[in-house]
Amino acid sequence: MKKKDNFEIFLATFPGFEETLWQEVKLKGFRHPVIADGGVLIKGGWSEVWRANLWLRGANRVLARLATFKADNFDQLVARTALVNWKELLPEGAVFRVEATAKSSRLYHTKAIIERVSSVIENAVQGVFSQKSDLIFRVRMEKNYCTISFDSSGELLHKRGYKTAINRAPIRETMAALLLYKCGYSGQSVLYDPMCGSGTFVIEAAEIANRLNPGRNRSFSFEQLLTFDADAWNKMKTVQRQHLSDYTFYGSDRDQTAINISQENAKRADVSGVTEFKRCSFGEIEPPAEHGVLFINPPYGERIGGKENLFTLYSFMGKVIKEKFKGWKVGLITTDKNLAYATGLQFSSIEGPFPHGGLKIYLFRTEDIH
């Protein structure tokens, strides 16, 4: 692979969100994205890899595909792995890690696959294999074809670089953004989360509206490669956005600790000036504007005792929403469709289930409440 080659780049996401990520990728100017199982494929060079990490909210990681070839035996695996120009990618003495998966292939022993690929890299650049390294090469064997990719992200991309504290049962920032997108949210309205927890949905909405790059406050593994250009990267990161939103984004919670955490997270994300958090119970919430999106991630049952209590809560939530939030759209997440129906709200769409922390969640949407 040459520095300016046009290679495949795989943008991994959660199952069920491939089309939503595809829409984001297309909207943000990446050319000819293709939906694939578990993500989206694009083609480009290292600058596209950098941009994908910096710009995309819904991708979990960005994989640069270094090579794809047939490998029926270990000799083929070693010989064809050696054709990758490792000296162009890695500095001498690089500390790296290799991970492998195998499916429906003659080479199925992942430990042996890792050993062979690691040995090629060690010999090429006098590299050092370490399980603790965040410089990761991922090897996938499927139907006797081997794909070697570089995990350009390092830590998963939901780690935006601002959150040092979380509250109960957090949803990852990447999934929060995708759920907002699935609700049709594009930053063109107020958003209010009345059970805000760590403030994730509020902060993601504020960043979407103000066109803030999600990767602006963190580092990435691609910065350790020889293909990295620090000057070009700094210019990419410091591009000024012309339009800023006039909206404020709101969160509330009955737990003061949640409010404190949300305020600190908003401050570190540089959106404290366009977000407001306050302590109040669900029964005390009031619409902060005439129209907007009310986005709710209530307890599912794992966080509260007894189904009877949950149905009472959801019924009460529906009563409050119908009385106070006329003219607002609602997005509601839950694991149980019957709980959503207990609100008495008229839902225009139901999407899911989507995997979340060992659970399956659904997204319920309404049009304007009347």
N, C-alpha and C positions, 0 to 999 in steps of 0.2 A: 504494500500500500504506500503510495506517495502522499506527501503532505496535502496536495491539492486534488487528490483523487475524488471521484464521485462514488461514494460507497453507501451501502445500506445503513440506515440508522433506525433502530427499533425503540419506540416510545412505549414503555410498559405501563399498563394501568390495571384497575380492578375489573374482574369479570362483570360484564353487563354495561360497562361504561365506554366501550371501544368507540361507539358512534359519537358519543358526547365529546370524547377527546379528539376524534377526527375533526369535528366541527370547530373546536378550539384551534387545532393545528392549522386548519385551512384559513380561519379568520385571522390568524397571526402571521400569515404570509408565507408559510412553508409550501413549497410547490409539490403538487401531485401526491398528496398523502393517500395511503391505501390502508383500509381497515384490515387488521389481521387478528388471529386468535390471541387475545390477551393484550392487545395494544394497537398501535398504528405504525406503519412503515413509511419512511421518507428516504430520499437520497440526497446526499450533499457531501460537503467536506467538513473539516474540523470547525469552521466558523458556524456551521449549522448545528453541530453538536453543542457548542458553547451557547448559542442562542436558545436551543431547546431547553437546556438546563436553566437558563436565566429567565425565560419568558413563560414557559408552560406551567399552568396551575394544576392540570389534571394528570400529568405523567408522574409515575412513581420513581422511574429511573430511565436513563437514556443510555442505550447500548450501541456502541459503534462496532459494526460487524467487520472484523479484520479478515476473515477467510471462511469459505464454505467449500467442502470437498468430500469426496467419498472415501471412507476408511473402513475396509473390511478386516484389517488386522493392525497390530501395533506398529509394524514397520511402516505401513502407509501413513498412520497417524503421525509418527515422528518425522518422516520425510516431508510431509506436506505442511506440518506445523513449522518446520524449519524454513519454508519458503516465505513466511511472513518476515518482513524486514524489521526485526526486533530492534536492531541498532538505530533505526530511524525513529523509533517510538520511545525507547527507554534509555535513561542515562546509565552509564557504567555503575554497577553495584546496586542497582535498583532493588528495593525490598518490595515484594509482590506476593499475591495470593492467587491460586487457581481453584475454582469451584466447578463441579461437573454434574451433569444429569445424563441418564441414558435410558432410551426407550426403544424397544423393538429393533435392537442392533446386536451384531455379533460382539462388539465391544460394549460390554454391559457393566464391567467392574469399575465403578467410578473412582475408586482409590488408585487403581492402576492407570486410568486415563489421566488423572491429576499428576501422578508421578512422571509419566512420559512427557506431558506438555511442560511441566515445570522444569524438567531436565533440559529441554530445548532452550527455554528462556534463560536458564542459569548459564548454559554454555555460550549463548549468544552475547550476553552483556555482563557476564560474571555476576548475575543477579542472585538474590537471597530470598528463598521462599519463607514466608512467615504467616501463620494463621492470624496474626494480629494486624496485618497490613490492610490498608484501605485502598490499595491499588490492586483491583480485582479483575482477573480475566475469567470469563464464564464460557465453559465448553458444554455444548449440547450435542449429544449423539442421538439421532433419531432416524430409524430405517437405514442405518449404515452410512448416513451422511453426518459429517461433523461441522458444526458452526462454532467458530471462536470469536467471542465478542469482548470488547473492553467496556467495563462498567464505568462510564465517564462521570457518573454522579457521585459515587462514594456512598455517603449516607443517603438513605431514601429521601426523596424530594419533599416529602411532607414536613421535613425539618427545615423550616424557613429561616431559622437563625435568630428568632426573637423570643421563642417560648422557653422559659426556664421553669415554669410552674404550670401544672395542669390540675383540673378538678375531676370530678367523677366521670367515669366512662367516656373519655374524650373520643370524638371522631377525628380522624386524621385530616389535616388541612387540605390535602389533595382530594379526599373524598368529599369534604365540605364544599369545596369549589365545584366539583362535578355535580353535586346535588343542587347547588344554586343554579348552575347552568341548566340542569334538567327542569328546574322550575321556571325557566325562561328569564332568569335574572341576568341582566347585562350592566348593572350599575346605574340604570336610568330612573331609579326611584329610591325612596327611603326603604331601609330594611330594619325590622325590629325583631329581636330574639328575646322572648320573655322568660326563657329558661337557659340563660346564656352560658352557664358553666365557666369555662376558661375564656370565653369570648371568641371562639374560633369562627363561627359564622359571621359575626359582626365585623371582625377584622378582615376576613376574606372579602366580604361585600365592600368594605371601605377601600381595600386595595384594588378590587376590580373597577370600582367607580373612578378611582383616581389614577388608574393605569400604572400602578406600581408593579414592577417586576418581582415575582415571588422569590427569585433566587438572588436578590440584590444584597442580602445580608449574610451570605454564607460562602464557604469555599467548596471546591469540587475536585474530584480526583484527576480530571483532565489537566489541572494546573501543574501536575507533576511530570507530564510527558514532554518530550523534546519538541513535539508539534505545537506546544503552547507558546503564544505570543502575548506577553504581558501588556505591552502597549496597546495592541489591538483590543484585548479584553477590557482594559480600563476604559477605552473609548466607547466600547459597546455598553458597558455598565453605566456610563455617565451621560448617555443621551437624555436630554431633557424632554419631558412630555409637555406638550403645549396646553392641553385641556385638563383642568382639574374640576372635580365635581362640586356642585353647590349644595349637595345633600349631606345630612348628618345621619349616622348609623347608630342604632340604639340597642342596648341590652339591659336586661334586668334579671334578678334572681332573688329568691327569698334568703339565700345564704350570703352573708356579708363577706365571707372568705372568698367566694366565687367572684364577687364584685371587685375585691382587692386584686385578685389574680388577673381578671380581665383588664383592669386599668393598667396594671404593670405590663401585661403583654402588649396592649395597644401602644403604650409609651415606647417600648422597645421596637415595635414595628413602625414607629413614626406616624401613627394615625390617631394619636390621642386628641389632636385638634379637630377631628371630624367624627369622633365617637363619643357617646355618652353612656355611662353605666350607672345604675342606681339599684339599691336594695328595695324590693317590694314583693309581695305575694302575687300569685296569678290573679287573684280577685281584685287587686288594687291597680292592675295595669291600665293605662290609658293610651289611646293612639297619639303619637307625637306629631302626626300630620294627617291631612285629609285623606290621602291615598298612600299606599305602599305595599310592601310584602311583609307579612307576619310569618316568620319561619320558626318552627317549634320542633325541638328534639326532646320530648318529654320522657319520663321514666317508662321503661318497657315491662317491668316486672322483676327483672334481675336487680333493680335498684330500689324497689319498694315492696313491702310485704303484702301478698295476697291479691288474687285477681279481683275480688270484690272491691277492694280499695282503688284499684286501677280503673275499673269501669265507672266508679263514682267520680274519680278525678277527671277522666276524659269527658264525661257528661257535663261536668262543671265547666271545663275548658270551653266546650262548644257553646254553652250558654253565654259565657263572658264574651266570646268572639262575636256571636251573633248580635249581642246587645251593643257592643262598643266599637266594633271594627267594620261597620258598613263602609263599602267602597274599597276595602282592602282585599288583596289576594292572600291566600294561606298556603304554606307548604308545611306538611306534617310528616315526621318520620316515626315509624313504629314497627315492631316485629309482628304484631297481631292485627289483622284486618278488622276484626270485630271491635277492637279498641278504637280504631279510627272511626268506624261507623257509630260508635257510642257517642261521638261528639254531635251527631245530628247534622253535620255540615254536608253540603252537596258537592261531592268531588267531581271534577271534570276529567281527571286522569289518575291512574294508579300505576306506578312503575316499580319493578323489582320482581323477585327479591334480589338484594345485593348482599354480598358477604361483609360482615363487620364484626371483628373481634370474636369469632366463633358463633355469631348470630346471623340471622337473615333479616334484613330490614326492607321495608317498603317506603316509597315516597308517594304521599297523597297530595294532590293539588286541587285548589278551587279557583274559579273565576272570582270576580268581585263579589264580596258578600253583600247581600241585599236584606 
